[in-house]
Structure formats: structure tokens, C-alpha cells
Amino acid sequence: MKGKPTLKQLMEITQLSRATIDRALNDRPGVHPRTRRAVDVALKQLATGTSARSAGHARQAVYQFRLLAQAGDAFTDELTRTAALLEAEFEANGVRLEVVRCVGVSDEEVAARVREAAAEVDGIGIICTNTVTTSSALRECMAAGKSVVTLITDVDADARHTYVGVNNRSAGQAAAFLIGRHLQAHPAPDVAVIVATFSYTCHEDREIGFRSLLRQRFPHVNLVEVIKGADSGAATYEATTRFLKAHGKLDGIYNVAGGNEGLAAALREHGLTGRTLYVTHEVNRITEPLLRTDAIDYLLTQDVRLMLRTTVDHLKAAREGAAVPSQAIIPIETYSRYSLY
């Protein structure tokens, strides 16, 4: 191709903003290596005479998606492991998915990573709190033409294209049904719930579903405490220990969040393992051995492979301008030690 490539041509091929391309061309700091590679490839395509349209199609044969996980450590490990197992399948489908750990990261930092991703990739999958800070960044991402899909927990409907995960209110109802049926013969059983923060809509919805079904179906069950566990083992241990020292008796507990190693340790120290009915979420490196040793009675979860496949399909469809549903609900799976694969 004769003449120097224009910014407009590079923008058409790379789908990057003018400012991002300018930073890459002038070797300014803060440009992701993948962005530099995309600009270099576009320059080579233009230099060899490839038209902007055909070069754009060549680039878009592979979509770059980024999954930001502001979640618990054990669940993020499982998410990363599963994404790695699906890497070849995704690449064969023209997709690369990068999982970025945001364990313990503030909402402000998550928003900054959303904005960074919006300049560098084709779409964003995200597990995050539903706050003004994060939702505003996601809206900016959508306004820039990038696809946004939430997983596990949702945000405001106008800040994403679709949500992929279980119906969390139904998950809370399922937990209440398990506990209520087990404790049906008890005259006045005491049950507690552990949450991290209601900024995660999944935690709020699970607690609402749990509370409502207990009230409707099992009114004899006393919901005595909502314990704040901060989604970490140490915080959950401390909060549960304080509660047990003050209250003593506990017939059942439902943990909507993470920190299960801390909860299991607190129950064990108070001689309640196997005596307090224990229901929680997700199969991972922490919960699986606790389930196998009867520390946990039931795990409510979803097929993580199905969730990631569905997320990628919706990210791709939304990026291409196709219609996507507002929600893609994944079935709830229930495991005991005897049904775990």
C-alpha cells in the first residue's frame, strides 16, 4: 500500500480508539502488549496492500475478551482453571478469553480495569459488586461499542448486555427448602445466614429467597442472625466465632458467600461439625474436601463450563450486533458427598 497508514485505517482494522492507537504508535507508557501487537499487525497488513475491510475481517477472526473476577479466591481459582481447560475450544471458535483476578480489589480499581479493558479488548465478562462506580464504567464500555456480560451476580440492566448464572433468589429458596425439611421435626430450630456484602446482588437475592421460603413453608424455623463474613476465611471465622460464643445453639447455617474454610473451622472448634446443618455454594478447592468429610452437607452450584461457554457466546453475539437475551439462566445443581463427581 502506498503512503503512510492513516489513523482512520488503523481504527477500522483494530477497532481501537484514536487515542489508544496514538499512544501505541508513539510508544507511550500504559499500553497493553496485546494492543501494541494489534497495531503492529494492522501496520503490516496495510504495508502489504491488504484492504482495511479484509484486514478487519482477518483480525476479527479472533475476538479478545477479558473476564474480570471480583470474587472470592477459591472460586476465582476454579474459574481460571476451567477457562484454561476450555482455551483450545474457544480458540477454535475464534475467541480468546483472559481471566483477570480482582480478589480483594476495590470498586474504584475494578472500574479502572473495566475502562482499561474497554480500550484493549472486544468485550468484558465481569463478576463484581453492583455499585455506581463499577456500573458507570460498564456503561462507558457499552457506549464504546464493546460487549458486557455479567456472571454469577448481576448489575443494573442498562450496564450490561446480559447476565449469565443461576437464578439466585431460587438458589436461596433451594437452601431454605433443604434446611427446613431437615429441621421439620425440630420444635424451634435456630438458623443463621452468612453474607459478604449486599453490594453483590447474588448475596442479597439468595438471602431474600432463603428468608421468604422459610417464612412461607417453615415458619417454626427461627432465622436468628445475618452474619457478615466479608467473603474471606479469616473474617468469616471471626464473625462466626463471635456469634457462636454469644448464641451457642445453632441448628442450621446457610453461607451465601465465600470464606467456607473459616466457617468450617469455627463450627469444628465449637463441636458443631455434623450437628449444624451446613449449606453453601460452589464446588472448589475449599468446599470439595469439606463436603467429602461431612463438614458441609450440601453445595448449590452451576456448571462452570456451561457458564463460561454461554458467556463467550453472548459476548461474541453482542459484539457482532446480534440480539441477546437479558438473562441466560443456568440450572442450579445440588451436591452431597454421595453425588459429587
LUMVEXVEX-732662 format. One record per residue: residue in three letters; x, y, z of N, C-alpha, C in turn. Coordinates in steps of 0.1 Angstrom, whole numbers, plus 5000, padded with zeros to 4 digits. Last residue first. Layout:
<recs>
ALAXYZXYZXYZ...
</recs>
This chain:
<recs>
TYR480946435418481646355408483046325413LEU478746395445479846475439480646385430SER476946245459476646275445477746355438TYR477746225485477446105477477146125462ARG477946475495479246395494478946275485SER475646655474476046605487477346525485TYR474746925453475646815456475646785471THR472747065428472847035442473646915445GLU472647325405472947185408473147175423ILE470547525385471147505398471447355400PRO471147625351470447535361471247535374ILE471347965342472047835342471347755353ILE469848205321469848135334470347995333ALA470648485308470848345304470948265317GLN468848785302469348685311469548555305SER468148925279468548995290469248915301PRO469648775249468548785259469048865271VAL470748965220471048865231469948885241ALA471149025185470249035197470648925207ALA474349125173473149035173472349055186GLY476649275172475449345170474249255170GLU479049155178478649155164477349215161ARG478949165205479949245198479649255183ALA476948985211476649125214477749215206ALA478148745204476948785197476748935199LYS480348735222480548735207479348795200LEU479048725246479948835243480248855228HIS477648495243476848615244477748735241ASP479648305242478748305231478048445231VAL480848345267481648375255480748385243THR478748255284479348395285480048435272THR478547995277477448085274477848225275ARG481047905286480747885272479547985268LEU480847955313481848025305481548015290MET478647785320478647935323479648005314LEU479647535314478547585307478447735308ARG481747525333482047525319480847575310VAL480347535357481147645353481547645339ASP477247455365478247405356479147525352GLN476647575399476247565385477447505377THR475447485432476347535423475847535409LEU475347415466474547465455475447525445LEU476047145487476647255479475647285468TYR475547025520475047045506475747165500ASP477146995543476146895540475746905525ILE480547015553479447075546478446965542ALA481846805567481746935573480647025567ASP482046565553480846595561480846725569THR484146535537484346495550483146535560ARG483346635512483646495513483846445527LEU483046905518481846825515482146675517LEU485646975522484746995533483446915531PRO486746935496487146845507486246855519GLU485147145482485046995479485546905490THR485747405492484447335496484447185493ILE488347465482487947475496486747385500ARG488347425455489347355462489147365478ASN484747395448486147445445487147375455VAL481547445440482447335442483847395438GLU479047665455480247645446481047525450HIS477647745487477647755473479047715467THR476047575515476747685509476747665494VAL474847455546474547465531475347585526TYR474747245573475547345566475347345551LEU473447185605473247155590473847275583THR475447095631474747205625474647185610ARG476646845634475446875642474646995637GLY478846845618477946725617476646745625THR480447055641480546985628479746855628LEU480447165666479147165658479247095644GLY482447225683481847095684480547085676HIS483747465680482647465689481847335689GLU485547405660486047445673484947445684ARG483847365638484647255644485047285658LEU482847625633481947515637482647395644ALA485347735626484547785637483547685642ALA486047595603486847595614486147635627ALA483947665585484047525589484947515602LEU484447935582483147895588483347745593GLY486947925569486747995583485547945590GLU486347805546487347745554487247795569ASN484547975534484047845540485047785548GLY484648225521485148205534484748075541GLY481648335503482848255504483348245518ALA478048325506479348385501480448285502VAL475948225519475648275505476948315499ASN475547975541476548075537476348105522TYR473447885566473547895551474448005548ILE473047655592473647775587473747765572GLY471247515620471547525606472147655602ASP471247525648470847405641471147405627LEU472947635675472847665661472447535654LYS473647785707472847685699472747735684GLY475548035710475747895714474947795705HIS475748315712474448255710474448105714ALA478248405716477148485722475848405722LYS479848225703480148255717478948325724LEU478848245677478648125685478948145700PHE479548515670478148475671477948345679ARG482348485670481748585679480248545681THR482648295650483148265664482448365674THR481848435628481048315632481448285647ALA483748635626482348675627481548555633GLU486148485623485948575634484548605637TYR485548335599485848265611485648355623THR485248545581484148455583484348385596ALA487848655581486748735585485448655589ALA489248435570489648495583488448575589GLY488148385545488148285555488348335569SER485848625531487148575533487148475545ASP483448765527483948685516485348625518ALA482448895550483448975541484048885530GLY480548805567481748735566482848795557LYS478048895588478848955578480248885578ILE475148715595476548735598477248785586VAL472048745607472748755594474148805597GLU470248525629471348625627471748625612VAL467948365632468448435643469548545640LEU465148245621466348305615466948405625ASN463647965632464048095636465348145629VAL460947775620462447795619462747945623HIS458247775617458847735630460347755631PRO457647825590457647935600458147905614PHE458247715563458847665576458847775587ARG457147845541457047695543457347645556GLN457448125545456248065538456047915542ARG459848165557458648225563457448165558LEU461548025540461447985554460148045560LEU461248185518460748055517460647995532SER462448435526461048425522460448285522ARG465148375532464248425542462748405538PHE466048285506466148205518465148245528GLY465648515491464948395487464948295499ILE467348695504465948725503465148595500GLU469848575501469348595514467848615514ARG470048585473470048455479469448465493ASP470048865468468948775463468848645470GLU472448935481471148995486469948905481HIS474248795466474148775481472848825486CYS473848895441473648755443473548725458THR474649165442473249135442472948985444TYR476949285464476749175455475249135454SER476249455484476549515471476649415460PHE475949315507474749315498474949395486THR478649105514478149235513476949235504ALA478548835525479748915525479349065524VAL476648645549476748715537478148785537ILE475148365564476348445563476348515549VAL472448305587472848325573474148405573ALA471248055610471848175606472248185592VAL468647915630469347915617469948055615ASP467147705654467747835651468747825639PRO463947535657465347535653465847685650ALA461747435674462047575672463547585669PRO461247155672460247245675460447395672HIS462146955644462647025655461547135659ALA461246845620460746775633461246855645GLN462446995601461047005602460546945615LEU465047015593464747055606463247065609HIS465046935566465846855576465446895590ARG463347135555462946995555463746905566GLY464947365559463647355565463147205566ILE467247305543467347325558466047305565LEU466047285517466947175523466947185538PHE464747535515463947405515464747295521ALA466847715516465847715527465047585527ALA468147645492468847635505467847625517ALA466147725474466547585475467247555488GLN466047995479464847915482465247775483GLY468548065469468248085483467048005488ALA468048005442469147935449468947945464SER466148195435465748045436466747965443ARG467748415436466648405445466148265447ASN469548355415470048355429468948355439ASN469548165389468548255395468948245410VAL472948145377471748085383470848195387GLY474148315347474248245360472948185365VAL474648605330474748455329475048405343TYR473048885316473548815328473548665326THR473849125289473149005295473848955308HIS474949385287474049325276473249205282ARG474849635312475449515306474449465295ALA473649845323475049855324475749725319ASP470949825325471449915314472949925314ALA470549665348470249605334470849695323ASP473049675373471849735367471749695352VAL474449335377474449485379473149545373ASP474649015393474249105383474549255387THR476748725395476048825402475848945392ILE477448525375477248495389476348595396LEU478448775352478448635356478148625371THR477649005326477848975340477748825342VAL479049135297478249025302478649005317VAL479349355271479449345285478549235290SER481049465241480049385248480349365262LYS481649805230482149675235481049605242GLY480950065222480649955213481149815217ALA481150255241482250245232482150135222ALA478950205257478850315248480050315237MET480049995272478949965262478850075252CYS481850145287482350035279481350005268GLU480050305301481050365292481550265282ARG478850115317478050185307478950255297LEU481050035333480449945323479650015313ALA481350265348482450225339481950125329SER478950265362479250375353480350345343SER479250035378478250035367478450155357THR481350105396481550005386480550015374THR480050325410481450335404481650235393VAL477650225419477650335410478950345403THR477749865421477849995427477850105416ASN477549565426476649655418476649785425THR480649385423479549445431478749545422CYS481249135398481549255405480349295414ILE482548975371481848945384482249055393ILE482249005335482649055348481849005360GLY483649025303482848945312483248995326ILE483849245276484249225290483149135297GLY485349275243484249265253484749225266ASP487649335229486349345222485149335231VAL490249545244489649415240488249435234GLU491149805251492149705246491449575240ALA489449975262490350035252491249925245ALA488249825281487349885270488249935259ALA490249785299489849675290489049725278GLU490250025312491449985305491049875295ARG487750025323488050125313489250085305VAL488049805341487049805331487349905320ARG490049905358490349795349489349775338ALA488550105370489750145362490150035353ALA486649955384486250045374487350085364VAL488449825402487749745392487249835380GLU489250045417490249975409489549885398GLU486750105429487450205421488450145412ASP486249875444485349905433486050015424SER489349705452488349805455487449825442VAL490049355454490249485448489149575450GLY489849095463490149195473490349335467VAL490648975432490348935445490749045455CYS490648985404490449105412490049075426ARG492348835378491948825392491848965398VAL491148785346491948875354491448875369VAL491348565319490748585332491748675341GLU490748595285491748615296490948645309LEU489948425257489348465269490448475280ARG489548445223490548435233489948495246VAL487848285196487848365208489048335217GLY487248105175487648245172487548335184ASN486847855181485647925179485948075176ALA489347775188488747715176487447785172GLU489447905212490347955201489747895187PHE487747755228487447895225488247945213GLU489147505228487847515223487447655219ALA491547585242491547535228490247545221GLU490447665267491147755259491147715244LEU489247525287488447555275489147635265LEU491147515307490647385301489947405288ALA491147785314492347725308491947595301ALA488647805326488947885314490147825307THR489147645349488147605339488347675326ARG491047795363491347665359490447615347THR489548035368490748035360491147895354LEU487547925384487147995372488347995362GLU489047835406488247745398487847805384ASP490048085415490947975411490247875402THR487748215422488448265411489448165406PHE486948055444486148055432486848105420ALA489048125462488847985458488047975445ASP488748405465489948345460489748205454GLY485748575454486548505464487748435457ALA485848845429485248735437486148675447GLN485948995404486049055418485248955427ALA487348925375486648845386486948915400LEU486848995342487349055355486548985366LEU487848865312486848835323487548885336ARG487948975279488548975292487548955303PHE488448875245487548905256488348895270GLN489048915212489748925225488748965236TYR488348715185487848815194488648805207VAL489548645153489748615167489348735176ALA488648755130488548615131488848565145GLN489249025131488048985139487748835138ARG491449035113491649045128490448995136ALA490148985089491148895093491448905108HIS488349205087487849065089488848965094GLY490349395085489449405096488849265098ALA491449335060492249325072491449315085SER489249385044489649245045490549235057ARG489149675049487949585051488449445053ALA491649765041491149785055490049695058SER493449535021492549645023492049655037THR496949485020495649435024494649545027GLY499449575014498449605005497149545008THR501449565033501449455022500249475013ALA500849775050502049785042502149675031LEU498549675062498449795053499649805044GLN499649475077498649445067498449555057LYS501449615093501949515084500949485073LEU499549765109500549835100501149735090ALA498249545122497549635112498449715103VAL500349455138499749365128499049445117ASP500649675155501749635146501249545135VAL498249685168498549795159499749755150ALA498349435182497249465172497649575163ARG500649485198500649385188499549405177ARG499649685215500749715206500849615195THR497749535228497349645220498449685210ARG499249355242498349295232497949415222PRO500649515260501349455249500449395238HIS498849825267498949685269499749615258VAL500350125276499750055265499949905267GLY501750275295500450235298499650165287PRO503750525276503550415287502050385289ARG504050535240503850595253503550495264ASP504750505213505450425224505350495237ASN503350605193504350695199505050635211LEU501550405188502450445177503550525183ALA500050395212500850275208501950315197ARG498850645213499750605224500650495219ASP497250625190498250725190499250695201ILE495550415197496450395186497550495187THR494150555218494850435221495950405210ALA492950765204493850795214494750675217ARG491150625186492250715181493350735191SER490450285198490250435197491450505191LEU490249995177490750065189490450215187GLN489849835156488649865164489049935177THR491749775137491949725151490749745160ILE490749885112491249745113491249695128GLU489850135119488950045112489449905114MET492250255129491050235138490050135132LEU493850255106494250175118493050155127GLN492450445091492650305086492950215098LYS492650665107491350615104491450475099LEU495350715107494750675120493350615117THR496950585077496250685085495650635098PRO500150485065498750455070498150565079LYS501650665039501650635053500250595057GLY501950525005501650625015501650575029LYS500550224991501450344990500950445001MET500949885000500050005000500950125000
</recs>
